[in-house]
């Protein structure tokens, strides 16, 4: 019992806070805030910047080496009495093409990081939209509960008057009170849903979980104008996850080529100055190269691995492509089905339910029908209105789910 009282007091406290912050919250403003403050997006943005720095690093050669050699040191290890002092500098140059491939691979890593950021950005936006639309649905459900509570309160007054003059039983009055209590309990559940949804949105925006947030803007139905073929073409061209997969394929091909070039030699050139203590000073030029083919067997496994990774990248791309097309098809079917259902609720079911309830109210007041007929009409209207807003919410949520798949905002 104490727990129930605590929950009730917590919800009432929440409602008191909400009353202060019931200004309309625009969906677009949440997107902008998320892009600036969402921790995951911030991390990916910083990762993208750090990966970009690797491109510049890949353009440089390995560090040159400075050598100092004391030649002809006497047995007493007196370095100052050596016969000659050599001062040299050496620089290694990779086989032509290797450096360019390393730079290309670094560039591909940056492109992949960019696509990962854009992919997550659209996913976070879709999450915000989904929670925002559910918030809209919950507020609408609360409004409907208030509307039907007022309707039942009016009905209770009618039942009281009829009971006072003996035209109705006490059972009608008690059943009306029961229906009113059920609506009240339903609203308590909806208020808890508000808490959860606002916490979800605040978390996505990196706000304090108890940050005061107003009501969502009104959400109206607009027909979906896009064709399925147009959506699939847009997805194959623009989806950031697919773009990232294509860059991974391109990167894997460059890695495969670079791995093959590992069997080609790198070159080192050097220049030394000889300070000959007892004769004329001299210079020495030097050239070296490694011989990777001598132990070429160790590169075979690296080549096989590079080939396998390239094949894996291609398979991943095809898997993402097929998954994308399947998801678009499923969402497109749901959107079109929701459109038909929304139209049916708007043009037929809800108007008929309202007429039925009005007729039942008049009939009950005049004693031509019983209480159960009125309650059934009231329940039917409430359920149809809730189903309409649920379908409207699902319609917009399905549209929101398309944006990450298409790679751009979809606005009917």
C-alpha positions, 0 to 999 in steps of 0.5 A: 500500500505504501508503494502505491501511495509513493507511485501516486505521489511521484506521478502527481509531482511529475504532473505538477512539473509538467504543468509548468513546461507544457509549451510545444516542443518542435521535432526539428529542434530536437534533431539539432540538439541531438547532433550537438549533444548526443554522446554517441554522435560526439564520439563518432565525430571525434573518431572521424576527425582522428582518422582524418589525421592518419591521411597526412601521416601516411604521406610521409616516409619513414624517419631518416637515420643518422649514424656516427661510427668511430673506426679503428678504436685502439685496444684501450677503447679510447674513442678519441684516438680512433683512426676515422670518424664516419658521419652518415645519413640514411633514408628508406624509400618504399617500392613505387606504389606502396606509399600511394596505396597506404595513403589511399587506405587511410583515405578509405578509413576516413570515408568509412568513419564519415559514413558511420557517423552519418549512419548513426546520425540518421539512426538517432534521428529515427529513435527521437522521431519514434519516441516523439510520436509515441509521446504524441500518442500518449498525450492523445490517449490522455486527452481521449481519457479526459473526454470520455471521463467527462462523457461518463460523468455526464452519464452518471448525472443522467443515471442519478436523475433516472434512479431518483425517479425510479426509471433506473436501477442502482446497478446502472449507476454503479457500472458507470462509476466502475467505467469511470474508475477504469478510465482513471486507472488507465490514465495513471498508466499513461502518465507513467508512459509519459515519464518513460518517453520523456526520459528516453528523449532526454537521454538521446539529447544528453539532458538530465533525465528529469529535464522539463519537456513540453508537449509535442506538436500536432501530428497530422496525416499526409499521404505518402507520395513516394513510389517503391522503385524510387525508394530502392534507387535512392537507397542504393545510391545514398544509404550511408551504411551501403556507402560505408560497405562500398568503401570497405570493399575498395579499401580491401582491394587496396590492402590486397594490392599492397600485400602483394607489393610486400614481396617487392623490395624497398630501397635505402640510400645513404651518404657518409662523410669520412673524417680520416684523421691521418689523411684527406677526408672522403665521402661515401655513397651507399645503396641497399635493398631488402630481399623479401622473396628470399623468405617469400613463403611468409607472405603467402598467408598474408596474401590469402588473408587479404583475399579472404578479407576482400571477399568478406567485404564484398559479401557484407556489402551484398548482405547489407544491400539485400537487408536494405531492400527487404526492410524497405519493402516491409516498411512500404507495405506497412505504410500503404496498409496504414494509409488505408486504415487511417482513411477508414477510421477517418471517413467511416468507423469513427463517424459511425461510432460517434453517431451510435454513441449519440443515439445510445445517449438519447435512447438511454435518457428517454428510457428506450435502451439499457445501460449496457448499450450506452457503455458498449457504444462509449467503449467502441468509440474510445477503442476506435479513436485509440486505434486511429491514433495508434495507426497514425503514430505507426504510420509516421514511425514507419516513415521515420524508419525509412530515412536511415535506409534511404540516406536522407530525410523522408517527409511526405 
